[in-house]
Amino acid sequence: MTGPEKVTGPEILTVAEMGEADRLAVDAGVPSLKLMESAGAHVAREVIKRAPRAGVAVLCGPGNNGGDGYVAARLLKEKGHKVWVETYGDPAKLKGDALEMYRRWDGETRPISAERNGEIIVDALFGAGISRPLEEDLYDVVAALNMSDAPVIAVDVPSGLLGDSGKPFGEICVRAAATVTFFRKKPGHLLMPGRIYCGETCLADIGIPEKVLETICPKAFENGPDLWGPMFTLPKRDGHKYTRGHALVLCGPAHTTGAARLAARGALRVGAGLVTIASPSEAVSVNAAHLTAIMIRQCDNPQQLAALLEDKRLNAVALGPGLGVGAATKDFVFSVLESGASAVLDADALTSFSNDQAALFAKRLDRAVLTPHEGEFERLFPGLLQEFDSRLMAARKAAVIANCIVVLKGANTIVAAPDGRAAINTNAPPWLATAGAGDVLAGFVVGLLSQGVPAFEAAACAVWLHGEAAAYFGLGLVAEDLPEMLPDVLQDLRTLA
């Protein structure tokens, strides 16, 4: 039971891609029995780490997931644990490696039951590739697991959870304290509610060669510095403010100016060399009373905005927060898109196209990032969230439709590109759900775009920084706190680099 505890890499594999990884590993000379032995060893290791002397009930199902369970049971017994296996289905009907691992198990075996006295439970019933909901005869078993004080360690995914969507397949699903999965995570480990059902997801190296990824070419990733770090540019010794971009944030009427200021502050804190608010004349004095390092330019209509953007040093624009919904906002959007500047379209800039999506999608959006929450997403891409099993697939489809980067915000924000790349973000704490936080995110994105970070990487980086800033602050967070936490986050990011 030795070997590396975990593997690295931001790639996420679908259930089908993970099956292909297993096949490619075997083709490369790694015996499939060795892969199963290693998988079971990692499960046993996780049990020992959490409960060194506990009695263990290992629930084994009718497939390879059950085979992993038999390995874990055997190794735990060898380590001196009181351990027994509870079987679902006739183990004599197992096939291949799973049958062999069952034959190697020489301990106590019982039929599965809703009543047990194990101090820790291993759920090796069904894996991520489950093809139908759990049978009714397992309802009482799963309900008892979920009500028990005994922690559950799931193999691959909790039984009943779909590996690609993170949703329960049917009415019931195991809730685990921890899940041990192998080689790379699956979408279901990261997407809600799968992330909750999985508990702590532990990623284990079972001997699949990294080079199989060259054949699989995964396009989904867990968001983090490993994904976008090389594109993130810290200030250079020979740089100055004009080499770090000039972000423009469009402001709405006097009574909604706070949203634009939140975005502008975020853009400045994330590293834009200069930030200007384009303010209607009625709000200039309001903004001037609140701003210092952020500049103000009067802008009352799309024509004045177009004139401002003739200065190509204004290279990235955020519009939507507090801007107002209607034809005027649509015209502001068109002015920005026609200018050639990078654009972040948020809030009212998206809602203004609720009944005229074609007008927006007909424009050239390849330099744009759309940042809708689920309500705005539904207004802009009606029916997609219902059409697809997962937010990941819906966001990817939306990116294709709009031909730009789409950031579907939420507890597990998705960043999707038209070429199929997608990042699932997992670091946002629940207290980030607060008024104005989305405005700050728009500012982070436009600030990174102004510095020349490519759109996909800028969006993914901004989303991660947003989550980290909230986590650094802790409970009691309000949107104004987010930009002020960035110096600490960026300093730590610099240390990692």
RODO-2510 file (C-alpha; in nm, 4 decimals, decimal comma):
residues 497
     n   res          X          Y          Z
     1     m     0,0000     0,0000     0,0000
     2     t     0,2695     0,2447    -0,1035
     3     g     0,2927     0,4919    -0,3866
     4     p     0,1974     0,8501    -0,4622
     5     e    -0,1115     0,9810    -0,2854
     6     k    -0,2430     1,1990    -0,5649
     7     v    -0,1883     1,3157    -0,9181
     8     t    -0,1716     1,6676    -1,0506
     9     g    -0,3228     1,8404    -1,3489
    10     p    -0,6353     2,0459    -1,4025
    11     e    -0,7881     1,8179    -1,6678
    12     i    -1,1350     1,6757    -1,6051
    13     l    -1,2409     1,3568    -1,7834
    14     t    -1,5922     1,2503    -1,8718
    15     v    -1,6986     0,8961    -1,7870
    16     a    -1,6314     0,7920    -2,1483
    17     e    -1,2909     0,9617    -2,1502
    18     m    -1,1953     0,7884    -1,8262
    19     g    -1,2912     0,4558    -1,9818
    20     e    -1,0665     0,5428    -2,2725
    21     a    -0,7835     0,6281    -2,0312
    22     d    -0,8158     0,2837    -1,8727
    23     r    -0,8116     0,1182    -2,2147
    24     l    -0,5092     0,3162    -2,3306
    25     a    -0,3232     0,2305    -2,0105
    26     v    -0,3818    -0,1411    -2,0691
    27     d    -0,2755    -0,1036    -2,4318
    28     a     0,0437     0,0621    -2,3046
    29     g     0,1232    -0,2468    -2,0974
    30     v    -0,0329    -0,1705    -1,7584
    31     p    -0,2258    -0,4824    -1,6477
    32     s    -0,5909    -0,4037    -1,5726
    33     l    -0,5681    -0,6178    -1,2581
    34     k    -0,2862    -0,3934    -1,1356
    35     l    -0,5035    -0,0847    -1,1923
    36     m    -0,7811    -0,2392    -0,9813
    37     e    -0,5391    -0,3447    -0,7095
    38     s    -0,4010     0,0076    -0,6916
    39     a    -0,7487     0,1603    -0,6834
    40     g    -0,8531    -0,0608    -0,3923
    41     a    -0,5278     0,0164    -0,2108
    42     h    -0,5991     0,3869    -0,2239
    43     v    -0,9486     0,3309    -0,0884
    44     a    -0,8047     0,1250     0,1984
    45     r    -0,5483     0,3951     0,2665
    46     e    -0,8212     0,6565     0,2926
    47     v    -1,0108     0,4410     0,5418
    48     i    -0,6997     0,3908     0,7560
    49     k    -0,6213     0,7626     0,7484
    50     r    -0,9669     0,8501     0,8762
    51     a    -1,0272     0,5594     1,1155
    52     p    -0,7085     0,3642     1,1936
    53     r    -0,8732     0,0964     1,4099
    54     a    -1,2346     0,1072     1,2968
    55     g    -1,4612    -0,1781     1,2046
    56     v    -1,5308    -0,1506     0,8319
    57     a    -1,8280    -0,2583     0,6238
    58     v    -1,7451    -0,2724     0,2519
    59     l    -2,0511    -0,2646     0,0262
    60     c    -1,9654    -0,4314    -0,3044
    61     g    -2,1769    -0,4070    -0,6180
    62     p    -2,2017    -0,6199    -0,9318
    63     g    -1,9298    -0,4513    -1,1419
    64     n    -1,5743    -0,3211    -1,1356
    65     n    -1,6619    -0,0784    -0,8574
    66     g    -1,7327    -0,3842    -0,6470
    67     g    -1,3965    -0,5273    -0,7521
    68     d    -1,2237    -0,2207    -0,6075
    69     g    -1,4196    -0,2826    -0,2881
    70     y    -1,2989    -0,6427    -0,2579
    71     v    -0,9398    -0,5226    -0,2899
    72     a    -0,9922    -0,2610    -0,0185
    73     a    -1,1541    -0,5193     0,2099
    74     r    -0,8664    -0,7651     0,1671
    75     l    -0,6001    -0,5027     0,2345
    76     l    -0,7816    -0,3655     0,5367
    77     k    -0,8136    -0,7179     0,6784
    78     e    -0,4391    -0,7653     0,6264
    79     k    -0,3827    -0,4474     0,8285
    80     g    -0,5786    -0,5909     1,1200
    81     h    -0,9140    -0,4215     1,0744
    82     k    -1,2349    -0,5985     1,1580
    83     v    -1,3869    -0,5910     0,8092
    84     w    -1,6675    -0,7632     0,6275
    85     v    -1,8163    -0,7389     0,2799
    86     e    -2,1842    -0,6859     0,2082
    87     t    -2,2745    -0,7917    -0,1434
    88     y    -2,5415    -0,6600    -0,3759
    89     g    -2,6098    -0,9234    -0,6375
    90     d    -2,4496    -1,2636    -0,6720
    91     p    -2,0696    -1,2158    -0,6550
    92     a    -2,0201    -1,5439    -0,8386
    93     k    -2,1638    -1,3690    -1,1447
    94     l    -1,8941    -1,1015    -1,1467
    95     k    -1,6736    -1,0893    -1,4536
    96     g    -1,3093    -1,0301    -1,5341
    97     d    -1,0936    -0,8487    -1,2803
    98     a    -1,3809    -0,7977    -1,0372
    99     l    -1,4410    -1,1754    -1,0233
   100     e    -1,0727    -1,2368    -0,9601
   101     m    -1,0661    -0,9871    -0,6719
   102     y    -1,3745    -1,1507    -0,5218
   103     r    -1,1969    -1,4881    -0,5342
   104     r    -0,8993    -1,3368    -0,3494
   105     w    -1,1220    -1,2183    -0,0660
   106     d    -1,1220    -1,4718     0,2187
   107     g    -1,3126    -1,2827     0,4845
   108     e    -1,6703    -1,2603     0,6005
   109     t    -1,9355    -1,1965     0,3344
   110     r    -2,2992    -1,1029     0,3979
   111     p    -2,5935    -0,9957     0,1868
   112     i    -2,6391    -0,6199     0,1876
   113     s    -2,8608    -0,4843     0,4621
   114     a    -2,9893    -0,1525     0,5915
   115     e    -2,8727    -0,2504     0,9400
   116     r    -2,5041    -0,2692     1,0334
   117     n    -2,2655    -0,1693     1,3087
   118     g    -1,9634    -0,0676     1,1064
   119     e    -1,7773     0,2405     1,2290
   120     i    -1,6917     0,3366     0,8700
   121     i    -1,8530     0,2299     0,5420
   122     v    -1,6964     0,1806     0,1989
   123     d    -1,9478     0,2422    -0,0812
   124     a    -1,8303     0,0269    -0,3704
   125     l    -2,1755    -0,0440    -0,5121
   126     f    -2,1878     0,1557    -0,8365
   127     g    -1,9423     0,3881    -1,0109
   128     a    -1,9703     0,6939    -1,2343
   129     g    -2,0901     0,4975    -1,5349
   130     i    -2,4186     0,3916    -1,3768
   131     s    -2,6751     0,3358    -1,6531
   132     r    -2,9996     0,3424    -1,4537
   133     p    -3,1300     0,4687    -1,1209
   134     l    -3,0663     0,2641    -0,8090
   135     e    -3,3142    -0,0198    -0,7688
   136     e    -3,5901     0,0194    -0,5111
   137     d    -3,4434    -0,2612    -0,3019
   138     l    -3,1475    -0,0298    -0,2290
   139     y    -3,3567     0,2645    -0,1099
   140     d    -3,3609     0,1541     0,2532
   141     v    -2,9883     0,0751     0,2385
   142     v    -2,8966     0,4180     0,1030
   143     a    -3,1366     0,5977     0,3352
   144     a    -2,9749     0,4217     0,6308
   145     l    -2,6272     0,5181     0,5091
   146     n    -2,7269     0,8814     0,4753
   147     m    -2,8805     0,8888     0,8242
   148     s    -2,5934     0,7052     0,9928
   149     d    -2,3184     0,8700     1,1935
   150     a    -2,0687     0,6344     1,0302
   151     p    -1,8677     0,8146     0,7601
   152     v    -1,8974     0,6780     0,4078
   153     i    -1,5966     0,6520     0,1769
   154     a    -1,7223     0,6256    -0,1816
   155     v    -1,5296     0,4551    -0,4599
   156     d    -1,5143     0,6692    -0,7766
   157     v    -1,8461     0,8463    -0,7042
   158     p    -2,1184     0,7935    -0,4452
   159     s    -2,3568     0,5264    -0,5703
   160     g    -2,6419     0,6770    -0,7676
   161     l    -2,4510     0,9876    -0,8805
   162     l    -2,3995     1,0570    -1,2515
   163     g    -2,0325     1,1160    -1,3201
   164     d    -2,0857     1,3605    -1,6054
   165     s    -2,3567     1,5852    -1,4606
   166     g    -2,3135     1,5662    -1,0850
   167     k    -2,6839     1,4906    -1,0469
   168     p    -2,8412     1,1886    -0,8763
   169     f    -2,9733     0,9348    -1,1249
   170     g    -3,3172     0,8937    -0,9763
   171     e    -3,4671     0,9623    -0,6368
   172     i    -3,1831     0,8636    -0,4063
   173     c    -2,8030     0,8832    -0,3906
   174     v    -2,5370     0,8062    -0,1299
   175     r    -2,3958     1,1058     0,0584
   176     a    -2,0270     1,0435     0,1254
   177     a    -1,7836     1,1987     0,3688
   178     a    -1,5122     1,1422     0,1098
   179     t    -1,4806     1,0016    -0,2397
   180     v    -1,1704     0,8349    -0,3797
   181     t    -1,1408     0,8687    -0,7548
   182     f    -0,8607     0,7853    -0,9926
   183     f    -0,6254     0,9591    -1,2370
   184     r    -0,8444     1,2639    -1,3028
   185     k    -1,1664     1,4025    -1,1577
   186     k    -1,4928     1,3836    -1,3474
   187     p    -1,7411     1,6700    -1,3904
   188     g    -1,9680     1,5137    -1,1300
   189     h    -1,7038     1,5594    -0,8607
   190     l    -1,7110     1,9370    -0,9155
   191     l    -2,0591     2,0271    -1,0354
   192     m    -2,3342     2,0885    -0,7844
   193     p    -2,4901     1,8988    -0,6198
   194     g    -2,2337     1,6263    -0,6925
   195     r    -1,9630     1,8144    -0,5061
   196     i    -2,1789     1,7981    -0,1920
   197     y    -2,2648     1,4279    -0,2361
   198     c    -1,8953     1,3434    -0,2852
   199     g    -1,7728     1,5183     0,0268
   200     e    -1,3957     1,5558     0,0058
   201     t    -1,2786     1,4235    -0,3312
   202     c    -0,9414     1,2479    -0,3058
   203     l    -0,7601     1,1985    -0,6352
   204     a    -0,5338     0,8951    -0,6558
   205     d    -0,2623     0,7799    -0,8952
   206     i    -0,3273     0,4181    -0,9896
   207     g    -0,0622     0,3904    -1,2593
   208     i    -0,2338     0,5274    -1,5701
   209     p     0,0381     0,6987    -1,7773
   210     e     0,0001     1,0753    -1,8153
   211     k     0,0673     1,0420    -2,1886
   212     v    -0,2806     0,8962    -2,2457
   213     l    -0,4062     1,2550    -2,2202
   214     e    -0,2286     1,3305    -2,5485
   215     t    -0,4684     1,0910    -2,7196
   216     i    -0,7812     1,1862    -2,5256
   217     c    -0,7241     1,5647    -2,5571
   218     p    -0,9602     1,6657    -2,2752
   219     k    -1,1139     2,0117    -2,2976
   220     a    -1,2629     2,0447    -1,9505
   221     f    -1,0553     2,1641    -1,6583
   222     e    -1,0773     2,2423    -1,2899
   223     n    -1,0170     2,6143    -1,2642
   224     g    -0,6966     2,7282    -1,0978
   225     p    -0,3480     2,8676    -1,1591
   226     d    -0,2378     2,5466    -1,3330
   227     l    -0,4827     2,6321    -1,6100
   228     w    -0,4149     3,0016    -1,6762
   229     g    -0,0994     3,0786    -1,4773
   230     p     0,1334     3,1198    -1,7781
   231     m    -0,1052     3,3794    -1,9253
   232     f    -0,1328     3,5809    -1,6041
   233     t     0,1104     3,8698    -1,6193
   234     l     0,2506     4,0299    -1,3061
   235     p     0,3904     4,3845    -1,3454
   236     k     0,7236     4,3910    -1,5277
   237     r     1,0294     4,5813    -1,4077
   238     d     1,0424     4,7866    -1,7263
   239     g     0,6669     4,8355    -1,7503
   240     h     0,4516     5,1375    -1,6715
   241     k     0,0814     5,2143    -1,6444
   242     y     0,0373     5,2595    -2,0192
   243     t     0,1731     4,9095    -2,0869
   244     r    -0,0793     4,7560    -1,8464
   245     g    -0,3889     4,8610    -2,0363
   246     h    -0,6681     5,1140    -1,9941
   247     a    -1,0058     4,9751    -1,8916
   248     l    -1,3278     5,1668    -1,9403
   249     v    -1,6395     5,1002    -1,7322
   250     l    -1,9711     5,2380    -1,8526
   251     c    -2,1877     5,3935    -1,5817
   252     g    -2,5651     5,4277    -1,5552
   253     p    -2,7795     5,7039    -1,4049
   254     a    -2,6989     5,8767    -1,0754
   255     h    -2,8996     5,6405    -0,8564
   256     t    -2,7212     5,3260    -0,9864
   257     t    -2,3598     5,4464    -1,0031
   258     g    -2,2363     5,2110    -0,7302
   259     a    -2,2306     4,9111    -0,9613
   260     a    -1,9947     5,0795    -1,2095
   261     r    -1,7651     5,1946    -0,9296
   262     l    -1,7443     4,8406    -0,7927
   263     a    -1,6435     4,7140    -1,1372
   264     a    -1,3935     4,9965    -1,1857
   265     r    -1,2304     4,9331    -0,8484
   266     g    -1,2014     4,5653    -0,9355
   267     a    -1,0350     4,6465    -1,2676
   268     l    -0,7823     4,8740    -1,0986
   269     r    -0,6992     4,6279    -0,8220
   270     v    -0,6498     4,3391    -1,0636
   271     g    -0,3746     4,5325    -1,2396
   272     a    -0,5126     4,7552    -1,5155
   273     g    -0,2755     5,0488    -1,5572
   274     l    -0,5565     5,2995    -1,5901
   275     v    -0,9308     5,2793    -1,5339
   276     t    -1,1892     5,5323    -1,6471
   277     i    -1,5601     5,5484    -1,5767
   278     a    -1,7687     5,6761    -1,8684
   279     s    -2,0413     5,8613    -1,6799
   280     p    -2,3604     6,0343    -1,7895
   281     s    -2,3510     6,4045    -1,7099
   282     e    -2,6138     6,3682    -1,4358
   283     a    -2,3832     6,1288    -1,2471
   284     v    -2,0436     6,2946    -1,2957
   285     s    -2,0570     6,4791    -0,9629
   286     v    -2,1758     6,1661    -0,7799
   287     n    -1,8886     5,9623    -0,9186
   288     a    -1,6361     6,2404    -0,8611
   289     a    -1,7297     6,2493    -0,4932
   290     h    -1,6381     5,8801    -0,4574
   291     l    -1,3411     5,8292    -0,6904
   292     t    -0,9722     5,9112    -0,6640
   293     a    -0,7399     5,6951    -0,8751
   294     i    -1,0219     5,6115    -1,1162
   295     m    -1,0810     5,8769    -1,3819
   296     i    -1,4133     6,0052    -1,5148
   297     r    -1,5189     6,0975    -1,8674
   298     q    -1,8599     6,2330    -1,9555
   299     c    -2,0577     6,0045    -2,1836
   300     d    -2,4299     6,0527    -2,2408
   301     n    -2,4980     5,8482    -2,5525
   302     p    -2,3582     5,5779    -2,7820
   303     q    -2,2120     5,8402    -3,0179
   304     q    -2,0012     5,9893    -2,7381
   305     l    -1,8941     5,6413    -2,6351
   306     a    -1,7856     5,5663    -2,9926
   307     a    -1,5838     5,8887    -2,9925
   308     l    -1,4133     5,7901    -2,6667
   309     l    -1,3219     5,4513    -2,8090
   310     e    -1,1480     5,6089    -3,1055
   311     d    -0,8606     5,6324    -2,8572
   312     k    -0,7323     5,2768    -2,8953
   313     r    -0,5530     5,2966    -2,5644
   314     l    -0,8975     5,2342    -2,4167
   315     n    -0,8684     4,8686    -2,5041
   316     a    -1,1249     4,6912    -2,2832
   317     v    -1,4760     4,7953    -2,1815
   318     a    -1,7172     4,6631    -1,9175
   319     l    -2,0819     4,7549    -1,9478
   320     g    -2,4039     4,6419    -1,7903
   321     p    -2,3784     4,6902    -1,4113
   322     g    -2,6378     4,9510    -1,3194
   323     l    -2,6623     5,0652    -1,6800
   324     g    -3,0364     5,0144    -1,7269
   325     v    -3,2349     4,7801    -1,9519
   326     g    -3,3501     4,8985    -2,2928
   327     a    -3,2680     5,0215    -2,6398
   328     a    -3,0062     5,2732    -2,5229
   329     t    -2,8057     4,9988    -2,3531
   330     k    -2,8249     4,7868    -2,6679
   331     d    -2,6823     5,0778    -2,8676
   332     f    -2,3993     5,1178    -2,6153
   333     v    -2,3205     4,7480    -2,6590
   334     f    -2,3125     4,7841    -3,0377
   335     s    -2,0772     5,0852    -3,0096
   336     v    -1,8331     4,8840    -2,8010
   337     l    -1,8456     4,5769    -3,0240
   338     e    -1,7924     4,7863    -3,3359
   339     s    -1,4928     4,9642    -3,1796
   340     g    -1,2782     4,6511    -3,1723
   341     a    -1,2147     4,6810    -2,7984
   342     s    -1,2437     4,3765    -2,5763
   343     a    -1,5806     4,3759    -2,4012
   344     v    -1,7346     4,2370    -2,0845
   345     l    -2,1139     4,2235    -2,1105
   346     d    -2,2865     4,1796    -1,7768
   347     a    -2,6197     4,2366    -1,6072
   348     d    -2,8324     4,4952    -1,7944
   349     a    -2,6170     4,4622    -2,1076
   350     l    -2,7373     4,1024    -2,1302
   351     t    -3,0944     4,1472    -2,0144
   352     s    -3,1463     4,4196    -2,2760
   353     f    -3,1247     4,1472    -2,5420
   354     s    -3,3759     3,9111    -2,3759
   355     n    -3,6198     3,9406    -2,6657
   356     d    -3,3623     4,0136    -2,9347
   357     q    -3,0828     3,7612    -2,8896
   358     a    -3,0253     3,7371    -3,2645
   359     a    -2,9293     4,1040    -3,2815
   360     l    -2,6504     4,0427    -3,0308
   361     f    -2,5315     3,7128    -3,1728
   362     a    -2,5173     3,8618    -3,5215
   363     k    -2,2401     4,0924    -3,4032
   364     r    -1,8754     3,9969    -3,3879
   365     l    -1,8330     3,8753    -3,0299
   366     d    -1,4964     3,7021    -3,0524
   367     r    -1,3425     3,9663    -2,8240
   368     a    -1,6308     3,9561    -2,5774
   369     v    -1,6954     3,7824    -2,2450
   370     l    -2,0560     3,7347    -2,1319
   371     t    -2,1054     3,6959    -1,7554
   372     p    -2,4663     3,5917    -1,6841
   373     h    -2,6054     3,4416    -1,3676
   374     e    -2,8650     3,1679    -1,4245
   375     g    -3,1564     3,4106    -1,4637
   376     e    -2,9723     3,6205    -1,7217
   377     f    -2,8491     3,3033    -1,8914
   378     e    -3,2060     3,1772    -1,9278
   379     r    -3,3172     3,5107    -2,0744
   380     l    -3,0316     3,5108    -2,3243
   381     f    -3,0233     3,1363    -2,4011
   382     p    -3,3799     3,0242    -2,3279
   383     g    -3,4219     2,6544    -2,2585
   384     l    -3,0551     2,5513    -2,2598
   385     l    -3,0415     2,4759    -1,8885
   386     q    -3,3403     2,2433    -1,9304
   387     e    -3,2113     2,0893    -2,2528
   388     f    -2,8836     1,9663    -2,1086
   389     d    -2,8200     1,7451    -1,8070
   390     s    -2,5429     1,9671    -1,6746
   391     r    -2,4560     2,3357    -1,6473
   392     l    -2,1243     2,2470    -1,8094
   393     m    -2,2880     2,1320    -2,1309
   394     a    -2,5326     2,4233    -2,1308
   395     a    -2,2502     2,6754    -2,0953
   396     r    -2,0528     2,5093    -2,3730
   397     k    -2,3514     2,5229    -2,6067
   398     a    -2,4098     2,8882    -2,5189
   399     a    -2,0485     2,9710    -2,6024
   400     v    -2,0957     2,8132    -2,9452
   401     i    -2,4201     3,0021    -3,0056
   402     a    -2,2706     3,3378    -2,9043
   403     n    -1,9255     3,2599    -3,0470
   404     c    -1,7551     3,4042    -2,7417
   405     i    -1,6553     3,3248    -2,3856
   406     v    -1,9533     3,2626    -2,1581
   407     v    -1,9208     3,2731    -1,7790
   408     l    -2,2218     3,0998    -1,6246
   409     k    -2,2077     3,2260    -1,2664
   410     g    -2,3181     3,0329    -0,9618
   411     a    -2,1941     2,8087    -0,6816
   412     n    -1,9861     2,6281    -0,9450
   413     t    -1,9210     2,8940    -1,2067
   414     i    -1,8481     2,7599    -1,5551
   415     v    -1,6210     2,9380    -1,8031
   416     a    -1,6814     2,8089    -2,1568
   417     a    -1,5242     2,8852    -2,4936
   418     p    -1,6621     2,8217    -2,8446
   419     d    -1,3821     2,5712    -2,9142
   420     g    -1,5124     2,3437    -2,6384
   421     r    -1,2733     2,4407    -2,3619
   422     a    -1,4403     2,4803    -2,0268
   423     a    -1,3329     2,5414    -1,6700
   424     i    -1,5325     2,4506    -1,3586
   425     n    -1,4616     2,6765    -1,0628
   426     t    -1,4778     2,5310    -0,7119
   427     n    -1,3138     2,7811    -0,4748
   428     a    -1,6039     3,0237    -0,4216
   429     p    -1,7340     3,0211    -0,0619
   430     p    -2,1086     3,0533    -0,0030
   431     w    -2,0756     3,4054     0,1389
   432     l    -1,9642     3,5278    -0,2051
   433     a    -2,3341     3,5318    -0,2957
   434     t    -2,3819     3,8971    -0,2014
   435     a    -2,5101     4,2074    -0,3770
   436     g    -2,2542     4,3659    -0,6077
   437     a    -2,0162     4,0689    -0,6196
   438     g    -2,0959     4,0158    -0,9884
   439     d    -2,0092     4,3791    -1,0637
   440     v    -1,6666     4,3276    -0,9085
   441     l    -1,6185     4,0107    -1,1141
   442     a    -1,6939     4,2046    -1,4327
   443     g    -1,4245     4,4506    -1,3245
   444     f    -1,1726     4,1728    -1,2656
   445     v    -1,2384     4,0347    -1,6138
   446     v    -1,2105     4,3712    -1,7910
   447     g    -0,8965     4,4562    -1,5950
   448     l    -0,7280     4,1358    -1,7094
   449     l    -0,8466     4,1837    -2,0683
   450     s    -0,6978     4,5336    -2,0698
   451     q    -0,3604     4,3794    -1,9798
   452     g    -0,3732     4,1522    -2,2832
   453     v    -0,4721     3,8262    -2,1133
   454     p    -0,6657     3,6146    -2,3694
   455     a    -1,0400     3,6082    -2,3087
   456     f    -1,0772     3,2483    -2,1853
   457     e    -0,7827     3,2753    -1,9491
   458     a    -0,8881     3,6238    -1,8349
   459     a    -1,2353     3,4997    -1,7458
   460     a    -1,1105     3,1852    -1,5718
   461     c    -0,8449     3,3773    -1,3791
   462     a    -1,0932     3,6467    -1,2750
   463     v    -1,3426     3,3885    -1,1485
   464     w    -1,0726     3,2142    -0,9421
   465     l    -0,9375     3,5414    -0,7987
   466     h    -1,2945     3,6393    -0,7132
   467     g    -1,3438     3,3189    -0,5142
   468     e    -1,0059     3,3449    -0,3435
   469     a    -1,0661     3,7053    -0,2396
   470     a    -1,3960     3,6040    -0,0799
   471     a    -1,2345     3,3079     0,0954
   472     y    -0,9526     3,5261     0,2286
   473     f    -1,2008     3,7714     0,3778
   474     g    -1,4387     3,5190     0,5330
   475     l    -1,7867     3,5636     0,6762
   476     g    -1,9371     3,9098     0,6693
   477     l    -1,8102     3,9840     0,3202
   478     v    -1,9667     4,2658     0,1198
   479     a    -1,8813     4,3410    -0,2423
   480     e    -1,6636     4,6395    -0,1546
   481     d    -1,4290     4,4048     0,0337
   482     l    -1,3417     4,1946    -0,2702
   483     p    -1,1022     4,4344    -0,4475
   484     e    -0,9327     4,5119    -0,1171
   485     m    -0,8465     4,1450    -0,0623
   486     l    -0,6769     4,1130    -0,4006
   487     p    -0,3321     4,2370    -0,2883
   488     d    -0,3024     3,9418    -0,0480
   489     v    -0,4321     3,6961    -0,3081
   490     l    -0,1993     3,8290    -0,5779
   491     q     0,1000     3,8237    -0,3448
   492     d     0,0376     3,4589    -0,2670
   493     l    -0,0121     3,3882    -0,6373
   494     r     0,3209     3,5544    -0,7098
   495     t     0,4840     3,3299    -0,4474
   496     l     0,3369     3,0218    -0,6158
   497     a     0,4766     3,1376    -0,9524
***
